[in-house]
Amino acid sequence: MAYRALVFFDLDATLMNAQSRIDLDVQVAVRSLRAQNVLPIISTGRSPSEVLNIFLQTGINSFVSLNGAYVVYNGQPIYQGNIDQTLVGKITTIAEEHGDAVAYYNDKGYRVSRMTDTVKKQYQYVNAPEPEVDPDFYKSNPVYMLLIITKDNDKRYIYPYGEQLTFYRNSPYSMDTILKGESKQFGINTLIKKMGLEDVPTYAFGDGTNDIPMLNTVDHPIAMGNGITAVKDRAEYITAKNTEGGIIQGLRHFNLLR
């Protein structure tokens, strides 16, 4: 199929509502894009295993997940960024020393090194199930993203490992942590280049810190009305809030939804 546009959607506070679900009218709108030669693509910090229902509801099967660390096109993986096991162990040791926890993510699921009150608050915050505790998970499974669950110990991780890893604080309780060089921007560029889609116009909807690289790389960056100031500053268009029809408004503004 010759696409007339690629549209990348963040999930939390963007495609999803306040209950981390997708409203029915948004589901219908996204499903209709393919019939109009527009390819919808999810771009999220979440693991594919967390959002299987989103794929079913929207019919989307291309995505940039784990902040660019795991990329899939039409159901087929095209990039996996595996964090070295030794490095994961060192991060886990720092967490243990300071009473923090680490969640280990890959495409199949996620586990956490220990259960703490902050872990519980983190998963309540993102409306996701608490992970099983398995401190040895990383020793026998690939890890594409770490979620360092800490309220205020950021520097203890960033200072020693900032040259090897990128850290995004996207909640009061945690930092998304991926290989240096990876980002939503990296994932998008990887997908576009590998699939030969360089000449197709690109659009993206986002609201938060980890969306900034994505918005910087697409032709038409769209900020949600509920987005942070730094996101709005980079936007070609600021649409309504995610809870006030912002997705549909933005798609119609650019004539992507007819």
C-alpha positions in Angstrom: 0.0 0.0 0.0 1.2 3.5 -0.8 0.6 5.5 2.3 -0.2 9.2 2.2 0.8 9.7 5.8 2.3 8.0 8.9 0.7 9.0 12.2 2.5 8.3 15.5 0.5 8.3 18.7 1.7 8.4 22.3 -0.6 6.5 24.6 -0.7 7.8 28.1 -2.6 11.1 28.3 -2.7 11.2 24.5 -4.5 8.4 22.7 -5.8 7.0 26.0 -8.2 8.8 28.4 -7.8 9.4 32.1 -8.6 5.8 32.9 -5.9 4.6 30.5 -8.5 3.4 28.0 -9.3 4.5 24.5 -12.7 6.1 24.0 -14.9 4.4 21.4 -15.0 7.3 19.0 -11.2 7.4 19.0 -11.1 3.7 18.3 -13.4 4.1 15.4 -11.4 7.1 14.1 -8.0 5.3 14.3 -9.4 2.2 12.6 -10.7 4.3 9.7 -7.3 5.7 9.0 -6.0 2.7 7.1 -9.0 2.9 4.7 -7.8 6.4 3.9 -4.2 5.3 3.3 -2.9 6.6 6.6 -0.8 4.2 8.7 -1.4 4.6 12.5 1.6 3.7 14.7 1.8 3.6 18.4 4.8 5.3 20.0 5.0 4.6 23.7 7.2 4.0 26.7 5.1 1.0 27.6 5.8 -2.6 26.8 3.8 -4.3 24.0 2.5 -6.8 26.7 0.9 -3.9 28.6 -1.2 -2.7 25.7 -2.4 -5.8 23.8 -5.9 -4.6 24.3 -5.0 -1.3 22.6 -3.8 -3.2 19.5 -7.1 -5.2 19.5 -9.3 -2.1 19.9 -7.5 0.0 17.2 -6.3 -2.6 14.8 -2.8 -1.1 15.1 0.1 -3.6 14.5 3.0 -1.3 14.0 4.6 0.4 17.0 7.6 2.0 18.6 7.6 0.7 22.2 9.7 1.0 25.3 10.8 4.5 24.2 12.3 3.2 21.0 14.0 0.1 22.4 11.6 -2.3 20.6 10.1 -1.6 17.2 7.6 -3.6 15.2 6.2 -3.0 11.7 3.1 -4.9 10.6 3.5 -7.4 13.4 7.2 -8.1 12.7 10.0 -7.0 15.1 12.6 -4.8 13.2 14.7 -3.6 16.2 15.4 -4.7 19.7 17.8 -2.9 22.0 19.2 -5.3 24.6 20.7 -3.7 27.7 23.9 -5.6 28.7 23.2 -8.0 31.6 26.2 -6.7 33.6 24.9 -3.2 33.4 21.5 -4.2 34.5 23.1 -5.9 37.5 24.9 -2.7 38.4 21.8 -0.6 38.3 20.0 -3.2 40.4 22.7 -3.1 43.0 22.4 0.7 43.3 18.7 0.3 43.7 19.2 -2.2 46.5 21.6 0.0 48.3 19.2 2.9 48.3 15.9 1.2 49.0 14.7 1.6 45.4 13.5 -1.0 43.0 14.0 -1.8 39.3 11.5 -3.2 36.8 12.8 -5.2 33.9 11.0 -4.9 30.6 11.0 -6.8 27.3 8.4 -7.5 24.6 6.9 -10.4 26.6 6.3 -8.7 29.9 8.0 -7.2 32.9 9.1 -8.1 36.4 10.4 -6.1 39.4 13.4 -6.6 41.7 11.4 -6.1 44.9 8.1 -4.8 46.0 7.9 -1.4 47.7 5.3 1.2 48.5 6.7 3.3 45.6 6.4 0.4 43.2 2.7 0.1 44.1 2.2 3.9 43.7 4.0 3.8 40.3 1.7 1.1 38.8 -1.4 2.8 40.3 -0.2 6.0 38.7 -0.1 4.4 35.2 -3.2 2.2 35.7 -1.2 -1.0 35.2 -1.0 -4.3 37.1 1.8 -4.6 39.7 4.5 -6.8 38.3 5.6 -10.1 39.8 8.7 -10.0 41.9 11.7 -11.7 40.3 15.1 -10.1 41.1 16.9 -12.6 38.8 14.7 -12.0 35.7 17.4 -10.2 33.8 19.8 -13.0 34.2 17.9 -15.3 31.9 15.8 -12.9 29.8 16.6 -10.0 27.4 15.9 -6.6 28.9 15.1 -3.7 26.5 14.1 -1.1 29.1 14.5 -0.6 32.9 12.1 1.3 35.0 14.0 2.6 38.0 11.5 3.1 40.7 12.7 6.0 42.8 11.2 9.3 44.0 14.4 11.3 44.3 17.6 9.3 43.8 17.9 10.2 40.1 21.5 11.4 40.3 22.8 8.2 41.9 22.0 6.5 38.6 22.5 9.2 36.0 26.0 10.3 37.2 27.7 6.9 36.9 25.8 5.6 33.8 24.7 8.7 31.9 27.2 7.9 29.1 25.6 4.4 28.6 22.0 5.0 29.3 19.3 7.6 28.7 16.9 8.4 31.6 13.4 9.9 31.3 11.5 10.9 34.4 7.9 10.4 33.3 6.2 10.0 36.7 6.8 11.1 40.3 7.8 7.6 41.1 10.1 6.3 38.3 12.5 6.9 35.4 12.3 5.1 32.1 15.9 3.9 31.3 17.1 2.7 27.9 20.3 2.5 25.9 22.0 5.7 25.0 20.9 6.9 21.6 17.5 5.2 21.8 14.4 7.4 21.9 11.1 7.6 20.3 12.9 9.6 17.6 15.4 6.8 17.1 12.6 4.2 16.9 10.6 6.3 14.4 13.6 6.8 12.2 14.5 3.1 12.3 11.0 2.1 11.2 10.9 4.7 8.4 14.3 3.8 7.1 14.0 0.0 7.3 10.6 0.0 5.6 11.5 2.5 2.9 9.0 5.1 3.9 11.2 8.2 3.8 9.0 10.0 1.3 5.8 9.7 3.3 4.7 12.7 5.4 4.9 12.1 9.2 2.7 13.3 12.0 2.8 12.7 15.8 0.6 13.4 18.8 2.3 13.7 22.3 2.1 15.3 25.7 5.1 14.5 27.8 8.9 14.7 28.1 9.6 11.5 26.3 7.6 12.7 23.4 9.9 15.6 22.6 12.4 13.6 20.5 9.4 12.2 18.5 7.9 15.6 17.9 11.3 16.9 16.8 11.7 14.3 14.1 8.2 14.3 12.4 7.1 16.7 9.7 4.0 17.8 11.7 4.3 17.7 15.5 1.0 17.9 17.4 0.7 18.7 21.1 -2.2 17.7 23.2 -3.9 20.5 25.1 -3.0 18.8 28.3 0.7 18.5 27.3 3.6 20.1 29.1 4.9 23.5 28.0 8.0 22.1 26.4 5.9 19.9 24.2 3.6 22.7 23.2 6.6 24.9 22.3 7.6 22.3 19.7 4.2 21.8 18.1 3.0 23.0 14.8 -0.5 22.6 16.1 -1.9 22.4 19.7 -5.1 20.3 19.7 -7.7 19.8 22.5 -7.0 17.8 25.7 -7.0 14.0 25.4 -10.2 14.0 27.4 -11.9 16.6 25.2 -11.6 15.0 21.7 -8.0 16.1 21.0 -7.1 13.2 18.8 -10.0 13.5 16.4 -9.7 17.3 16.3 -6.0 17.0 15.4 -6.6 14.4 12.7 -9.3 16.5 11.1 -7.2 19.6 11.3 -4.6 18.0 9.0 -7.2 16.3 6.8 -6.1 12.9 7.9 -9.6 11.9 9.0 -12.3 12.7 6.4 
